[in-house]
Amino acid sequence: MTAQPSLDERLVMYQVVAAGHAGLDQMVWQVPGIALTAQAFLMTIGLGPGSGQLARLGSGLLSVVVAFMSVELLMRHRLSAIADAVWLERFERDQGLEVLHRPLNDRCAQLGVPMPRVARPRAYSVWIAGLSAFGLVGAGIAVNALVG
């Protein structure tokens, strides 16, 4: 039977998970930024008046692929961030500490900070919808290139 970690060892584990969580949070929001840059480039080709049929077809299909890959990666990063946040929240509760790792909406409600209506939806849900919209536009460009 293994011995329980000491308080110092548990605090080191907490620091490691908290540092990883902060790094992961930064990574989560790099995905949509890079994806938007790629989508802007592909949309310029797909919707440009001088683009040929093959260029429009290729850019439309690539837009769908980039949208799918971006949504999938954003969801994976977000799931990992949630797992870390849950672990951190449980640790804080178990140690009798103030719980700091909670969703923004919960923290604002506890502190009495009003949440503007536009800020209430989860940001990752908004970004997933936006990236998916780019994929749909890309699919439309590809279909238009095939038909037109």
N, C-alpha and C positions, 0 to 999 in steps of 0.2 A: 504494500500500500504506500502510495507517495504522500509526502507531507504537504500540507497546505502552504501556498506561498506566504511569505511574511508581508507585512504592510508595505515595507519598502519595495519589495518585489512586485506587489500589486500596483503600487503607484508608478513604477517603471513601465509595467504593462499598459497602464492607463495612458501614460505619456506617449508611448509608441503608437497606440491605436489613435489617440487624438491627433498626433502629427500626421499619420497616414490619412486620417479623415480630412484634415485641412488640405493636404496635397490632392486628394481625390476630388474634393469639392472644386478646386481650381481646374482640374482636368475635365470635370463634367461640363464646364461652361466653355472649354476650348473647342469641343466638338461642334456645337452649333455655329460658332464664329467661323471656323474653317470651312464647314459645310456651306454656309452662306456665300463665302468667297468663291467656292467651286461652282455653286449654283449660278451665281451672277455671271461667271465666265461662260458656263454652258448655255444659259439663257441668251446671252449676247449672240452666240453662234446660232442657236435654234430659232431666234426671232429676228435675226439680222436680215435685211433685205437682200444682201449680196450672197447669202449662204445657199449652197447647192442642196439638192435633195438628200444626198448621202451625208453631208455635214449636219443637216437638220435632224435626220434620222439618228445618227450617231450621238449627237448632243442630247437629244430627247431621251434615248435609251440610257445614256450615261447619267443623266439627271435622275432617272428613276433608281438606278443602282446606287448613286451617291445618297439619295434621300433614304433609301432602305438601310444602307450601311450606317448612316448617321443616326437614324432613329434607333437602330439596334444597339449601337455603341453607347448612345446617350442613356438608353434604358438599362444597360448593363452597369455603366458607371453609377447611375442613380441607385440601382438596387444595392450595389456594394456600399455606397454612401449611407443608405438607410440601415444596412446591417451594422455598420460601424456606429452610427448614431444610436441605435437601439442598445448595442453593447455598452457604449459610453453612458447612456441614460441609466441603464440597470446598475452599472458600477457606481455611479453617483448616488443613486437611491440606496444601494446596499451599504455604502460607506457613510450614509447620513449627510452627504454633501448637497449643496444647492444643485438642482438639476438644470444644467446649462444646454445640454444637447437635445433640443426638442425642435419641432417644426416652427417656422417663423410665425405662422398664425397663432399657435399655442403660446409662444413667448409674448407676442403683442397683447393677446387677451389677458394673460397673467399680469402684465405690467400696466394695463389700461391704455395702451397705445392704440389709437383708432387705425383700422386698416381701411384704406381707400378701396372702394368697390373694385376698381380695375386691378388692384394688387392681390385680391383674394384668391383667384385661381392659382394653382401650383404652377410655377414657372416652367418646370419641365413638361407639363401637359400642354402648355401654350406652345412651347418650342417643338414638341412632337407634332402638333397639329400644323404648325407653320412649315416644318420640314416635309411633312406628308403632302401639303399643298404644292410645294415645289415639285415633288415627285409626280403628282397628278398633272401638273402643267407640262412636265417633261414627257409624260405618256401622251398627252394631247399633241405635243409637238411631233413626237414620233409617228403617231397615227396620221396626222396631217401630212407628214412627209411621205408616208406610204400611199395615202389616198390621192394627195394633190400632186 
